[in-house]
Amino acid sequence: MVIQELVPIVEELREEFLEEKFTGLCTREEERQIDLKSKLAQVVIGVRRSGKSTLCRKVLRESGVKAAYVNFDDERLEGLRREDLNTVLEALYMVYGEFDYLLLDEVQNVEGWPLFVNRLLRQNIHLVVTGSNAKLLSNELMTHLTGRHHKIKLYPFSFAEYAAYQGTDTASLTTKAQALAKNCLNNYLLQGGLPELLTESNSQDYVMGLMDAIIRRDITRRFNVRYPEVLQRLATYLIDNFAQEYNATTLAKMFGVSDHTIDTYCGYLQEAFLLLSAHKFSYKSHDRMRGEKLYVVDTAFISNRPNVFSTQNMGWRLENVVFVELLHRAGRRYADVFYYRDRSFEVDFLVAKGGVVEGLYQVCYDMTTEKTRKREINGLLQGARKFNCQSLTIITFSQSEVVSADGLTVQIIPAIKWLVSSK
């Protein structure tokens, strides 16, 4: 593109950047993770519409620094090539004048971006970068920006953020407040935490449009997918059957393609952050790779599609929400989240760091029946003995109790209390 074409686009993006209002937005924890004093590129990654751009613009605007902004997801910039990036930089200087900080939004849309970013870092420009493709960004970061970037993962609103945005008091012990908090959690399990969805009147159109953008733009076009209809059907099937173990051979027979194709397409869906995976815990790396359960990045993708019964599987929805929250918390400490299952017992989630199991978690929407209660507690007790772990937690919709058995203590905790805690 020539400079005469770019300047009006950059000028419009500048107006959008400078006129945006941030009142009424809840504060997100990741805001504190962006270090504007650092000379490293601050790279914020996550699924489309999780709030990456808003978060970065908010941080830059509220800091008062001289910042410029370009959004490579703007359709007018589609098709930009590596050699166009310097012209983009020229247009930015023409529109903004001097600036010390630069936000490059959805930068993975331009091939060759890491070399451009490296050059800007050498020129002592502070960079904030966003992207929606995990593997592409990770490979490029490791290849070209090793030691020169700080990566921040952003998920859609957590329940704590969702409740804060809705103005729901989750701390009060009054009957009314607790009932309203439970209603808020129930809505969150059904609606999810995509920020823009909270103000959309037609949630199904919004989510279907978002899924289409992820599958068509972030996957099919970028990776030259050979069987796009299989990818679409596979995504729908895996979302419908979330929180289940993944078996490529079974799915390959179902869709009439090879195991390799299923594995590849499933990988693409994870790279675009639509799906998240938990591997089976084992001290052997080979065994860890063989077992895998798939979850959805946000429950909005479960509910807001045609022919979905939104109130089904509330237990699995709660399990999905807990998994994403565990990923969020564990990621801050560079820990990992697994599941475990053998012939005698299973544990929904294990949090481990450096091979040491730090916590075992069961998720059970309703533990009122004795059979369910025994199963969940027994799974944790067996897991405690097998993995030498004493931090045992069962997360339920509303039950609370402390259980002592076999010299161990199991904390049964309501989901609201656990989700808003800072652990």
Protein Blocks (a to p, Z undefined) as FASTA:
>chain_A
ZZklmmmmmmmmmmmmmmpccehiacdfklmmpcfkbmbdcdddddehiopmmmmmmmmm
mnopacddddfkbfklgoiafklmmmmmmmmmmmnopafbdcdehkllpghklmmmmmmm
mnopacddddfbfklmmmmmmmmmgoiaccdddddddfklmmmmnopafkbccfklmmmm
mmmmmmmmmnopafklmmcfblmlmmmmmmmmmmmmmmmmmnopablmlmmmmmmmmmmm
goiacdfklmmmmnopafklmmmmmmmmmmnomaccdddddfbfklmmmpccdddfbfkl
mmmcghiafkgoklmmmmmmmmmmmmmmmmmnopacdddddfkbccfbacdeehiafbdc
dddfblkbfklmmmmmmmmmmmmmmnopabdcdddfkbccdddeehiacddddfklmmmp
cZZ
